[in-house]
Amino acid sequence: MNEFQEKQVNFKWVEPKKSYDVIIIGGGGHGLATAYYLATRHNITNVAVLERKYIGGGNSGRNTTVIRANYGIPEAVRFYQRSLELYQTLEQETGRWMMHKQKGILWMAHSEAAVRQEMARAEINTAFGAKTEYVTPKQIHEICPEVDLTGGGVWPVMGGSYHPEAATARHDRVNWALAEGAMKHGVHVHQGTAVTNLITSGSRVIGVETTAGPMHANVVMSAVGGHVTSLAAMAGLRLPIRTHPLQAFVTNHYEQKFHPIVASTSLLFYVSQTARGEMLVGAEIDRQPSYSYRSGHHFLQTCSHRAITLLPFMRQLRVLRQWTGVCDMSPDYSPIMGFTGVDGFVITTGWGTWGFKAIPAGGEQMAQLIATGQTPELIAPFSLSRFAHDRTKADRGSAGTH
């Protein structure tokens, strides 16, 4: 029996209703997680999740599966640590194998300035709940012997930080488990149902127009990726979001002995090994804003060069496949969650390159906000209003790909 084989996921498809308590636009990780936690934590089950394609078919299915909390500002460290901890118990809670595996993430520094940055990261992380330590080149060799500490004579490894609780999980299995769990509690998930407009009454959003007809709700939440600005504009809301493509690729199989996730803060790339033995490589966002899902050879060339310079064994491997997702970037490189100032309309967006790792905490906190009508303390710093009040949460360096 194949070790990846599992019993069939039990989805319960139903016909859409004319009205719900909550309508969630976007059937990716954040939309499904919010529905799941509304049902399991707050007993709110009259909920519809609307997905124009298929669940997990957007950015949730195009990410690189890294889970970590080693961010650079206290608010982000606390939030992502909560998400990391929720991931650790999500398999047991849902009864589904998500192939969650703790690996640790190693962030290498190639200059004195980068060394100081990683020392500061370790201190901030430790102070706010995320286990991170500064490591010397000798310790880096012990953690990952495959790293060439000379950096090919170009990028010598001078130190770094190590976040041992970092992990990976299968993106599709996370989505399936959350969808199945929500459906078991009565949540409706509608695939192939595109939202064409928002229904308003005065200044309040009261529902959505869809390809399956109109649906009304007390609360409408946007959890879309890539076209959130267009959706928000339907409510008369202008969001500070730009969308950029993000590419990644995997190689053919390599011996299952590459244990950590390895990243370079200066070279803007990262490498990990999948459960099937493929080496997964990602890098920075494409600089030009776009909704394009096309992949390019320039990315393969530059990213491969960085990878084989610091990890020489990868010279023997071949590119197996390549893909692209799109990233909604906010001006301060932090997410936007919560109320919008438009009654009946809430959002979770600005997830950039870090949305997958935030799925459980993002869903949990947005569910609490919807259920209680109050902004939870954990996500209050990431409200949309921070831009108007000049309270931005700049955390660009912590993305690791900018």
N, C-alpha and C positions, 0 to 999 in steps of 0.2 A: 504494500500500500504506500503510495506517495506521501511523504511526510507533510506536504502542503495541502493534501486533500482534506476537506472538511464537509460535514453534513450541510445540506442546502440551507441557505438563509431563508427565513420564513417572513417574507414580505406580505402585507395584507393591503391589496389595492382596492380602492372604493371609488364610487362616483363623487365628484365634488358637490358640495352643498352651496346654497346661496349666501349663507352667512356663518361666520365663526367668531369666537372671542378674539383670536389672534391669527393673523395671516403673516407668514414669514416668506419673503421673496428671496429665493436662492437655496437650492438643495445641496449645498456643499457642506463642509465640516461645521462651519459656524452656524448656519441655519439649522442643520439637523441637531447639533448639540443644544441649541437654545430650545428647540421643541422637546428634546429628550429630557432636559432638566425642568422645563415647565411641567411636564407630565409626572416625572418621578419625584421632584422635590416640592412642587407646589400644587399637585393634583389639578392642573389646568390642562385638560385634554381636548377641548373643543378648538383645536389648532390645525391649521393647514400650512404645509410647506409646499411652495410652488417652484418648480424647476423647469426651465424652458427646454433643457435637453434631458439628461438622466442624472440621477443622484451621484454626486462626486465626479461628474464629468467635466467640471471646469478646473479651476486652479487646485482644488483639493486632490485631483487626480494627476496633477502635473508638477507636484512639488518633490523635494528631495528628502523628506521624511525625518528631518533632524528635530529633536526635542531637547531644549536646553533652557537655562535661566541665567546665563552669565552675561547679563546686560550691564550697562554703564551708569544708570541712574537708579536711585533707590526705588522709585515707583515702578519701574519696569522689572527690576529684580524681584520684588515682592509678587507682582502679577504673574510673571512667568514661572516662578518657583511654585506657586499655587497650581499652575497648569501642569508642570512636571510631576507634582505629587498626585494629581488626579489621574494622570496617565498611568502611574504606577499601579493603581487599583482598578483601572477601567476594564481590564480583561475579566477580573473576578466579578465585578459588578454586573457586566453585561452577559457574562457566560460565553464570550466569544474570544477566540485566539486572534490577537492583532499583531502577532509576531513582535511584540514589544521586547526590546533588548537594551539593557544598560551597557553603554560602551565607553563613556567618557569622551570629552572633546578637548583637543590640544590646540591652543592658539599660539602660533610661533611668531616671534619678533625678530626683525632683521636689522634693527638700528637701536641706538641708545634711547631715542625718543619712544620707539615702540616698546622697548623694555620697561621704561617708566610707566607707559600706559597699561601694560599687563600687570605690573605691580599694583597700580592703583585699582585695576579691575578686581584683582584678588581681594583687596581690602574692602572695597565696596560690596562685593558679592557676599563675603563672609559676614559683614556687619548686618546685612539685610536678608540673610537666610539661605543663600545659595552657596554650597560648598565649592570653593575655588582656591587654588593655591598657585603661587608663583613657582616656576620650575626652571632649573638651570639646564644648559645643554646636556650635561651628563644625565640628568633625570629624564629629559626628553628622549634620549637614546634608550633608556630603560623602558619607557612607556611605549615607544614606537621605534624599534631597531631599524626599520626600513628607511627612516629619514636620513638623508645625507646632510650632516651638520655643517658641511662646508658650503652648502647651497650651490654646488657646482662652481665654486669660486666666484659666484655673482651675488648670491643672497645668503650669506652665512647666517646660521641660526644662533642667535645670541641669548635666547631665553624664551620664556612664554608663560602662559597660564594654563592650568589644567582643571577642568570642571568634571569630576568623576561621575556625577549623576546623569550626565547627558546620555541620551538614548536615541533609538530609532524605532519606528513602527510602520507597518504597512498602511499606506494611505487609503487604499480601497477598503480594507477590512475595518478601519476606524469608521469610515462613512457607513458601511453596511451595518455595523453593530449599533451605531446611534440611530440609524433609520429604523432598524428592526425593533430596538428597544422602545422608540417613540410610538411606533405602530401598535405594538403590543398593548400600550396604554390607551389606544384610541385616537392617536394623532393621525390625520390624513396627510399622505404625501402624494403629490400629483406631479408625475413626470410629463414632459412634453407639453407643459402648460406655461406659455409665455405671458408675462404682464405687459400690456400695451399702453396702459395709462393708470393713473391714480384717480379714485373717485373722491371728490371733496364736497364738503358742505360748509360754505363760508370759508373760514381759514382752517378748518379741520379736515384731516384725511379720514374717510369713513369706509374705504374699501379699495378694490382694484378692478380694472377691466382686464380680462384675460382672453386668450384664444378659446377658452371653454365657457366664456360668458362672464358677467359681473359677479363679484363676490364682495360681501360687506364684512366689516370687522370693527371691533372696538379699538384695536391696536394693529397697525401695519408696521412690520420691521423689514428693513432692507439689509440683507446679508449677501448681496450680489458681489461678484468680483469682476472688475474690468469695465463695467458700464454703470457704475454707481452714480456718476455725475449726471448721466442722462436720466436715470430714475429719480434722483433727488430734484432735478429741474422740473419734473412733473408736479412736485409739491411746492414749486416756487422757491426752492432752496439751492443756493450755490455752495458747492463744497470745495475746499482747498485740496484737491486731489489731482495728481497727474498719473497716468498709467504708462508703465514701461514694460517691454518684454523681458523675460528672464529665461535663459537657456541652460540646459544641462545635458549630460550624456553618460552612458555606461559603456564599459568595455566588455570583452568576453571574459569568461570565468578565470579566476585566480585562486590559488590555494587558500582555503579558509583559515588564514592566520593573521589577517590584518584587523586588529581589534578596535582601536580607537577611531574617532572621527578626527581628521587632521585638517587644520585650516591655517591660513596665513592672513593676518590682518593687513599687512602691507601689500601683498600680491593679490588679494581679493579673490581667493579660490579656496575650495575645500574638497576633501576626498573622504569617502567612507566605503565600506564593503557591504553589499546587499546580502540578504539571506541566501541567495542563489550563487554567491561567489563573484558577482560582477563588481567592478570598481566603479563607483558613482562619483562623478566630478561635476561641480558647479562653480559658478563665478559671479561676477558683478552683473547688475542689470544693464541692458542696452541703454546707452545714454539718450537716444532719441525717443521721446514719448511716442507710443504707438499701441494699437490694439492687435498688432500682427502676431500670429502664432507661427510664423515661418522661422526655420532654423538657418544658421549661416556658417560658412566655412571659416570666416574670420574668428568667430568664437572658438571653434574647434582648434584652430592653430594656436591662438594666444593662450588658451586655457591649458591645452595639452603641453605646451612649452613649460609653463610654470610647474605643472604636475610632474613631468619627467625630470625636471631639474632637481626638485627636492625629494622625489621618490623615484630613483633611477630604475627600479624593477619594472615600472610601468611602461618603459620603452619596448618591452617585449609583448605588450598587449595591443589589441586592436579595438577601434571604436565599433560598438555593436549597434547602438541606436541613439538617437538624439531627439530632444523635444523642447518645447517652449511653452511657458505659461505667461500670464500678465500680472503685473504688480501694481496695486494702487498705492502710490506714495504720497504721504502728507508732507508739508513743509518741514516739520521737525523730526520726521522719520519715526514717529510713534503712532499707534492706532488711534482711531476716533470711535468712541462707544457712548451710546446713551441717547438722551433727548436731543431734539434738533431745534426746538423753538416752534415747530409746527405741531399743533395738537394732533395726537393719534399717530404720529410718525416717528419711529426711532431707528437708529442705524448702528451697524457695526462695520467699520470699513478702515481703510488706511493700513491694511495688513502687510503691504509690501512683500518682503521676502521672508516674513516671520509668522505667517498666518497659521500654518499647520501646527506648530508647537503651542499655539495659544487656544486651540479648539476647545478643550474641556473647560478651562477657566473663562474663556470668552462666552461660551454658552451658558455656563453656570451663573455668571454675573449678569448677563443680559436677561436671563430668565428671572432672576431676583428683581431686577429693575422693573420688568413688565408686571410681575406678580404683585409687587408692593407699591409701585408708583414712586419709589425712592431710589436714588442713585447709590449703589453700594460703594463703600469707602475704597475698595480695591481698585475700582475703575474711575472714580471721580476725577483723578488727575488727567484722564484722557477724554474728557468731554469736548464737544465741538466748541463750546464757549471759551475754551482756553485761548483761542486765537484772538478773539475780540478783547479779552482781558489781559493780553500780553503775558500769558502764563504757559508758554510753550514748553514741551518736554523733549529737548533736543538730545537724541541718542543715536546719531548717525553712525558713529564708529562701532556700535554694538551689533549692527546688522552683519558685519563681517564681509559684506559684499558691496561696500560703497567707499 
